[in-house]
């Protein structure tokens, strides 16, 4: 059995179309949307609406953790467009989702990233695409558990939830052979991004579940340039499947 796994697609519909070639199934661990690109300031919804120069200034404020100033800048820019900012965002998000879901290979098993908007996904699903969040499915005789979204941060991305709600989804998954999450377990070496030079948030609940139940694999994304892409927790191989927008190739899991 061969499964390809991607995460942090961030708009790469071109590469996503071929991500399932040679595989029995594709797993997508979320973050389909590209709202703002820290590497290329001219890409993403923010740059499309406000230009690369404003995107660069906004990124600089967030990188410096000057979040209040970043929010004030964002509010000023949204005011120039008129109307409800949420309508502008949804229109642009929908355009990305339309292209991405059309390119998504089938069969595919998907969960949400912290940058995704779960309420919109149902409008773009088709036969062969299954969304799981706090749920389990069988693939090739193995039990795969899925936990989507992220934990609350100062960045206030669309699908961030409280620690208790996240832990409840991990608990609902229970014992599985492969645990698939968007965010990593809370191990510092998996959370530090060497390019952004900051720690992302990981899940203590996921780490505790890995230690207790010892799945064969724990797969995740979220950290685009991690200090370490993999480590072991007991018998569990913990693997960051890679920044698909940057790499354009899936992680391969075979058994």
N, C-alpha and C positions, 0 to 999 in steps of 0.2 A: 504494500500500500504506500502511496506517495501523496503527500499533501503539501501544497505551497502556502506559506503564511506571509502576509504583509501587514504593515501598520504605518500610520502617518503618511497616508497617500497624498494628502494636501494638494489636490488638483491634478495629479498625474494620470489623467484618463488615458493618455497615449500609451504609457507603460502598463497600466492596469489591464488593458485589453489583452495583452499577451502573458499576463502573470500566471495564468492557469495552464499554460501549454505543457504537456507531458505529465500533468498531475491528475489524480483521481478527484480532487476537490481543492478549492481555495478557501482559506480562512483569512478574514480581514478583521484586524483589531482596532479599526476606527481611525478617527481624524481624517475624514475624506475632504473636508473643506480647507481651502487656503484663504484665510482672512488677511493675514499679513505675513510677509516673508522676510525673516531676519537676515537671510543671505542675499536676496535680490529684492531691493526695496521697490522696484518697479512692478513686482508681481503681487497678486492678491486683491481681494475686494477693497481694502482700504486704499491701496494705490490707485485702483481703477476709479475710485470716487474722488480722491483728494490729491493724487499725484505722488510721484516717488519722493520728492523733497519733503513733503509733509509726513510721508510714511517713515522716512529716515529720522526725522526729528522725533516722531512719536516713539519709534523703537529706541532711540537714544535715552529718552526719559524713562521708559520701562526698564531698560537694561540697568540704568542707574538707580532703579527702585524708587523713582520719584513719581509714585503712582497718582498722587493727588494732582500733580501738574499734568500728567499724561491724561487723566480723565477730564481736566478742565480744557486742555487743548482739543480733545476729542469732541467735547460738547460744543465748542466754538465752531468746529468744522461741520458737525452735523447740522447746526443751526443754519449754515449757509445753503443747505439743500432744500429746506422747507419740508413741511410734513413730518410724519412720525419716522424717526430713524429706523425703527423696527421694520417698517414697510420697505425701506431701501435695502436693508440687510437681507430680509427674506427674499426679495426679488433676485438679488445677486446670488444668494445661497441656492435658491431653486435652480438657477441657470447652471451652477456647478453640479448639483446633484443630478440633474437631468443627463448631463454628459457622463458623469461618473457611473451612475447605475446602468446606463446603456452600454458602457464598456465593461462592466463587471462580468467576468466569466461565471458560468454555472456548471456544476453546482457550487454554491458558495455559502459559507456560514459566517455571519457578520455580528460584531458587537460595536457599540458606540465608543467614540473617543471623547475626550473632554471638550473638543472644539466642535463636535457635531450637535445637531438639533434633532433629537429623537422624534419629535412630533411630526416632522416632515417626511421621514423615511418611508412611511406606508404608501405615500403617493407615487413612489418610484420603484417599488418592489415588483418583481415578476416571478413566475414559476421557476424554481431552482435556486432562489435566494432566500435564505432563512436567517432571521434576526433572533439572537439569543442574548439575554441579559439577566444574570442570576438564574440561568437555566443550564440543562445538560442535554447533550445529544450523543448518539453513538456513531462513530465513523470508523469503518474497517475493523469492527470488533473492540475498539477502545472507547472509553467514556471521556468525552470532552466537556469541560465546564467553562462557561463564559461569564465574565464580569466586566461590564462596560463602564465608561465614564471616568471621571477623576474626582479627587478630593478638593475641598475649597482652598483657594489661593488668592493672593492680592490681584491676580490677573483677571479673575472673574470671567472665565471662559464659559460657554453656554451650558455644558453638562458637567458641572461640579456639584457634588452632593456632600452631605454631612458624613462624618466618620461612622456613625451608628447605622445609617441607611446603607452605606457601602458594605459595612461588616455583615449586615443582614443578607446581602446578596451573596457574599462569600460563603456564609453559613448555609444558604439555600442550595448552593452547588454541592457541598459535602465532599465525599471522597470520589475522586476521578483519576483517570490515568494521565490526562493532560489538562492543566489549568491554563486558560487563555484569558488574559486581562489586557486592558489598555495600558494601565500604569504598572510599574514594577513593584515587587515587594520592597519593604523598607530596609534595604541594605545600602549603606552609603556609597559603596563602589559601583552600584548599579544606578544611582540617582544623580551622580555628578556629571554635568555636561561640560566637557573640556573646552568647547568653543564658546558657549555662552558664559562659562565660568561661574556657574551657580548650581546649587542642588535643586532638583525638582522634588515634588512630593511623591512619596511612595506609600504603600499600604501596610500598616502593622497587622491588620486583620489577614491580609493575604500571606504575609510572612508566617504568622502563627499557624494558619491552615496548612501551609507547606511543611512546616516542622512537624505538625501533628499527623497529617495524612500521607505525606511522602509520595506525591504523584511522580510519574516518570519524568515529566517535563512541566515547567512553568514558563509560558511564553508571553511576551509583552512587548511594548514599544515605548512611545512617549518621550523618552530621552533620546534626542537625535544623535548626539555625539558622546556616548557614555565613556566614562573612565575604563570600565570593564563591560564587555558585551555579554559575558556569561560567568557564572559561578555555580558552585554546588552547595546545596543545603541538605545534608544527609545524602540520600540517594537521588534527590531531585536535581536535575539539570535546569538551571534558571537561565533563560536565553532572551536577550533583546534581539528581536527578529530584524531590526534595522529600519532606518529612515527611508521609506520607499520613495518619497519624492526625490531624495538625493541620489539613491543607489539605483532605482529602477528595476531591481531584481528581487524576487521573493526569497525567503528562507525556506529550505527544503527539509521536510520531516518525513522519514521513511521507516517502516517497520514490516 
